[in-house]
C-alpha cells in the first residue's frame, strides 16, 4: 500500500540533517538503518550505506532513484543460484575450457 497523499512522503529527518549543507563529493558513505526512507531530490549524488540486516551496502543515489525507498537497493537475501546436477556439469565444462585456453596461451607468451 502507498502512503496517504495528505501525509506526504516519509523522509527520515536524521538523514536530511546529515546531508544538509554538505557536498556529495566531499562526504563519504553515510550509514543508515532507515530502509523505509524515501529518496528525495536533495539526496542525489550522495553515497549511503543502507543496512541489510548484516552489513551496510553502498548505494549511490542517482536521479532515477528519486521516489523509491532506500531498502529497494540493499537486498536482504543472497541469491545463490538455480540448477542442480546438470547445472554443475555445465559449469565444470566451462571451467575446464577456460583452464585449457589459459594453458594454451601460456606457452605462446614464454616464446618471446
LODREN-182703 format. One line per field, with one value per residue: residue number from 0; x, y, z of N, C-alpha, C in turn. Coordinates in Angstrom, 3 decimals. Example, Ala and Ser with C-alpha at 12.3 -4.5 7.8 and 13.67 -1.06 7.14 Angstrom:
2
nr c(0, 1);
n_east c(13.190, 12.850);
n_north c(-5.690, -2.250);
n_up c(7.800, 7.080);
ca_east c(12.300, 13.670);
ca_north c(-4.500, -1.060);
ca_up c(7.800, 7.140);
c_east c(13.200, 12.900);
c_north c(-3.300, 0.030);
c_up c(7.800, 7.870);
//
This chain:
112
nr c(0, 1, 2, 3, 4, 5, 6, 7, 8, 9, 10, 11, 12, 13, 14, 15, 16, 17, 18, 19, 20, 21, 22, 23, 24, 25, 26, 27, 28, 29, 30, 31, 32, 33, 34, 35, 36, 37, 38, 39, 40, 41, 42, 43, 44, 45, 46, 47, 48, 49, 50, 51, 52, 53, 54, 55, 56, 57, 58, 59, 60, 61, 62, 63, 64, 65, 66, 67, 68, 69, 70, 71, 72, 73, 74, 75, 76, 77, 78, 79, 80, 81, 82, 83, 84, 85, 86, 87, 88, 89, 90, 91, 92, 93, 94, 95, 96, 97, 98, 99, 100, 101, 102, 103, 104, 105, 106, 107, 108, 109, 110, 111);
n_east c(0.831, 0.398, 1.593, -0.461, -1.532, -2.005, -0.383, 2.155, 5.485, 7.624, 10.456, 13.405, 14.241, 16.684, 18.497, 18.295, 19.376, 22.006, 22.930, 22.567, 23.728, 26.103, 28.470, 28.067, 30.379, 32.458, 31.613, 31.739, 30.641, 27.374, 26.049, 23.066, 20.120, 17.614, 15.603, 13.117, 12.930, 12.124, 13.674, 14.736, 14.996, 17.130, 18.996, 20.401, 23.354, 24.740, 26.406, 25.111, 25.144, 23.288, 21.676, 21.399, 20.620, 22.759, 25.180, 26.364, 25.281, 26.639, 25.108, 24.776, 23.121, 21.093, 19.445, 17.355, 16.461, 14.882, 12.051, 11.822, 12.400, 15.051, 15.653, 15.079, 17.316, 19.155, 19.572, 18.174, 18.350, 20.487, 21.090, 21.798, 22.004, 20.322, 19.481, 20.712, 22.230, 22.729, 23.365, 25.728, 27.421, 27.557, 28.844, 31.320, 32.362, 32.631, 34.521, 36.717, 37.224, 38.050, 40.413, 41.971, 42.224, 43.712, 46.078, 46.918, 47.510, 49.660, 52.210, 52.657, 53.249, 55.717, 57.583, 58.756);
n_north c(-1.187, 2.259, 5.325, 7.759, 10.618, 13.045, 12.909, 12.928, 12.169, 9.775, 10.809, 10.376, 12.431, 12.589, 11.719, 13.779, 15.850, 14.980, 15.295, 17.932, 20.969, 19.891, 18.721, 16.339, 15.100, 15.504, 14.267, 11.114, 7.723, 7.578, 6.120, 4.269, 2.980, 3.214, 1.905, 2.310, 4.888, 7.366, 8.311, 11.522, 14.480, 15.998, 14.186, 13.195, 12.071, 11.523, 9.035, 6.298, 4.077, 1.467, -0.517, -4.026, -5.906, -7.381, -6.260, -3.027, -1.887, -0.274, 2.418, 4.417, 7.287, 8.180, 10.243, 8.744, 7.220, 8.709, 8.975, 6.301, 3.741, 3.485, 0.906, -0.704, -0.928, -2.306, -5.407, -7.998, -10.698, -13.266, -14.334, -17.514, -19.645, -21.123, -24.467, -27.833, -30.921, -31.016, -28.338, -28.015, -29.730, -28.377, -26.031, -27.076, -28.013, -25.571, -24.318, -26.029, -25.583, -22.916, -23.171, -24.804, -23.065, -21.044, -22.426, -22.944, -20.423, -19.654, -20.961, -19.542, -16.997, -17.340, -17.753, -15.454);
n_up c(0.000, -0.635, 0.778, 2.389, 0.562, 1.821, 4.040, 2.981, 1.612, 3.297, 4.704, 6.336, 8.993, 10.308, 8.383, 6.521, 8.046, 8.223, 5.606, 5.098, 3.877, 2.964, 0.496, -2.110, -3.140, -1.318, 1.055, 2.669, 2.869, 4.105, 6.801, 7.366, 8.906, 8.148, 6.132, 5.078, 4.305, 1.935, -1.136, -1.695, -3.824, -2.803, -1.984, -4.111, -5.600, -3.276, -1.237, 0.308, 3.058, 3.320, 5.630, 5.560, 7.333, 8.006, 6.985, 5.829, 2.800, 0.042, -1.564, -4.275, -4.891, -7.588, -10.093, -11.140, -9.043, -7.351, -5.314, -4.838, -2.315, 0.128, 0.956, -1.223, -2.764, -1.366, -0.927, 1.093, 1.065, -0.099, -3.319, -4.373, -6.517, -9.347, -10.366, -10.560, -10.621, -13.416, -13.954, -12.515, -13.956, -16.406, -15.585, -14.761, -17.227, -18.546, -16.923, -17.248, -19.955, -19.888, -18.392, -20.074, -22.234, -21.075, -20.501, -23.072, -23.945, -22.369, -23.194, -25.569, -24.686, -23.395, -25.387, -26.276);
ca_east c(0.000, 1.143, 1.356, -1.501, -1.010, -2.061, 0.766, 3.379, 6.469, 8.390, 11.894, 13.958, 14.793, 18.100, 19.273, 18.341, 20.327, 23.359, 23.360, 22.290, 24.880, 27.309, 28.583, 28.114, 31.725, 33.304, 31.160, 31.918, 29.426, 26.521, 25.395, 21.684, 19.322, 16.275, 15.348, 11.801, 13.039, 12.040, 14.778, 14.296, 15.947, 18.316, 19.919, 21.060, 24.809, 25.324, 26.619, 24.514, 25.368, 21.980, 21.836, 20.548, 20.433, 24.073, 26.208, 25.890, 25.506, 26.818, 24.126, 24.998, 21.800, 21.028, 18.152, 16.333, 16.034, 14.030, 10.716, 11.933, 12.866, 16.455, 15.723, 14.946, 18.630, 20.000, 18.859, 18.355, 18.584, 21.540, 20.737, 22.909, 21.864, 19.376, 20.080, 21.144, 23.334, 23.023, 23.993, 27.104, 28.180, 27.798, 29.847, 32.609, 32.841, 33.034, 35.756, 37.779, 37.531, 38.830, 41.754, 42.713, 42.541, 44.783, 47.301, 47.328, 48.029, 50.921, 53.413, 52.843, 53.860, 57.092, 58.463, 59.349);
ca_north c(0.000, 3.507, 6.250, 8.748, 11.840, 14.158, 12.783, 13.223, 11.081, 9.592, 11.029, 10.408, 13.755, 12.452, 11.653, 15.124, 16.632, 14.532, 15.775, 19.369, 21.855, 19.169, 18.416, 14.880, 14.610, 15.562, 13.362, 9.694, 6.931, 7.919, 4.892, 4.410, 1.782, 3.598, 1.348, 2.760, 6.294, 7.627, 9.099, 12.843, 15.082, 16.520, 13.075, 12.780, 12.212, 11.057, 7.601, 5.835, 2.700, 1.010, -1.771, -5.094, -6.882, -7.934, -5.267, -1.821, -1.975, 1.065, 2.797, 5.746, 7.760, 8.889, 10.905, 7.737, 6.589, 9.608, 8.437, 4.915, 3.584, 3.087, -0.538, -1.387, -1.059, -3.067, -6.669, -8.673, -12.124, -13.516, -15.342, -18.433, -19.952, -22.170, -25.611, -28.959, -31.713, -30.588, -27.022, -28.222, -30.304, -27.305, -25.128, -27.769, -27.978, -24.202, -24.062, -26.786, -24.899, -21.727, -23.610, -25.249, -21.877, -20.356, -23.208, -22.772, -19.067, -19.508, -21.231, -18.501, -15.855, -17.637, -17.853, -14.150);
ca_up c(0.000, -0.673, 1.875, 2.103, -0.050, 2.775, 4.957, 2.251, 1.606, 4.527, 4.564, 7.682, 9.307, 10.677, 7.136, 5.943, 8.844, 7.904, 4.292, 4.985, 3.729, 2.556, -0.923, -2.289, -3.455, -0.128, 2.111, 2.410, 2.969, 5.246, 7.241, 7.807, 9.127, 7.729, 4.806, 4.623, 3.927, 0.502, -1.663, -2.131, -4.769, -2.117, -1.724, -5.358, -5.605, -2.024, -1.074, 1.551, 3.483, 3.775, 6.368, 5.038, 8.390, 8.331, 6.667, 5.142, 1.361, -0.523, -2.582, -4.825, -5.302, -8.869, -10.332, -11.426, -7.797, -6.572, -5.121, -4.383, -0.933, 0.230, 1.120, -2.506, -3.384, -0.455, -0.811, 2.383, 0.828, -1.078, -4.317, -4.596, -7.942, -9.700, -11.029, -9.746, -11.156, -14.788, -13.911, -12.054, -15.069, -17.377, -15.026, -14.803, -18.608, -18.847, -16.178, -17.909, -21.212, -19.545, -17.966, -21.259, -23.021, -20.369, -20.701, -24.472, -24.096, -21.633, -23.994, -26.572, -24.022, -22.975, -26.555, -26.573);
c_east c(0.877, 0.768, 0.329, -0.880, -1.025, -0.913, 2.069, 4.363, 7.216, 9.873, 12.434, 14.648, 16.272, 18.990, 19.386, 19.296, 21.762, 23.849, 23.166, 23.587, 26.159, 27.280, 28.717, 29.524, 32.579, 32.905, 31.401, 30.588, 28.667, 25.748, 23.980, 21.031, 17.890, 16.026, 14.041, 11.820, 12.980, 13.197, 14.217, 15.345, 17.209, 19.385, 20.721, 22.557, 25.483, 25.441, 26.070, 24.915, 24.081, 22.132, 20.878, 20.279, 21.749, 25.177, 25.561, 26.283, 25.585, 25.822, 24.428, 23.676, 21.911, 19.631, 17.029, 15.737, 15.076, 12.614, 10.705, 12.401, 14.325, 16.594, 15.613, 16.300, 19.629, 19.283, 19.193, 18.626, 19.616, 21.097, 21.951, 22.928, 20.790, 20.148, 20.512, 22.342, 23.724, 23.759, 25.459, 27.977, 28.511, 28.879, 31.230, 33.195, 33.348, 34.363, 36.937, 38.189, 38.363, 40.259, 42.579, 43.088, 43.682, 46.112, 47.831, 47.937, 49.374, 52.152, 53.674, 53.521, 55.323, 58.056, 59.166, 60.734);
c_north c(1.252, 4.382, 7.295, 10.040, 13.015, 14.101, 13.152, 12.077, 11.001, 9.745, 11.210, 11.751, 13.683, 12.376, 13.028, 16.019, 16.270, 15.083, 17.276, 20.164, 21.165, 18.903, 16.902, 14.333, 14.514, 14.550, 11.928, 8.977, 7.316, 6.670, 5.177, 3.044, 2.024, 3.155, 1.866, 4.207, 6.437, 8.519, 10.411, 13.440, 15.639, 15.446, 12.645, 13.079, 11.706, 9.535, 7.210, 4.393, 2.202, -0.370, -2.820, -6.181, -7.481, -6.897, -4.036, -1.929, -0.560, 1.303, 4.227, 6.213, 8.556, 9.486, 9.907, 7.133, 7.451, 9.051, 6.996, 4.899, 3.138, 1.568, -1.319, -1.679, -1.791, -4.376, -7.382, -10.159, -12.286, -14.632, -16.215, -18.808, -21.003, -23.354, -26.666, -29.613, -31.261, -29.252, -27.142, -28.783, -29.242, -26.352, -25.768, -27.748, -26.592, -23.871, -24.778, -26.119, -23.646, -22.093, -24.045, -24.061, -21.097, -21.088, -23.040, -21.405, -18.902, -19.831, -20.165, -17.286, -16.098, -17.724, -16.549, -14.123);
c_up c(0.000, 0.516, 1.449, 1.557, 0.930, 3.789, 4.269, 2.323, 2.930, 4.206, 5.971, 7.934, 9.663, 9.441, 6.488, 6.712, 8.491, 6.566, 4.125, 4.911, 3.316, 1.059, -1.087, -2.498, -2.196, 0.950, 1.699, 2.459, 4.237, 5.631, 7.721, 7.962, 8.641, 6.290, 4.221, 4.136, 2.403, 0.073, -2.205, -3.079, -4.098, -1.918, -2.953, -5.280, -4.345, -2.013, 0.298, 1.805, 4.094, 4.396, 5.823, 6.087, 8.839, 8.135, 6.057, 3.674, 0.804, -1.657, -3.008, -5.423, -6.601, -9.038, -10.575, -10.149, -6.978, -6.525, -4.668, -2.926, -0.930, 0.300, -0.175, -3.140, -2.500, -0.154, 0.499, 2.222, -0.279, -2.023, -4.563, -6.067, -8.116, -10.247, -10.051, -10.381, -12.570, -14.809, -13.483, -13.175, -16.115, -16.888, -15.036, -16.210, -18.986, -18.172, -16.827, -19.220, -20.959, -19.159, -19.170, -22.153, -22.378, -20.537, -22.120, -24.694, -23.416, -22.473, -25.052, -25.950, -23.684, -24.136, -26.882, -26.163);
//
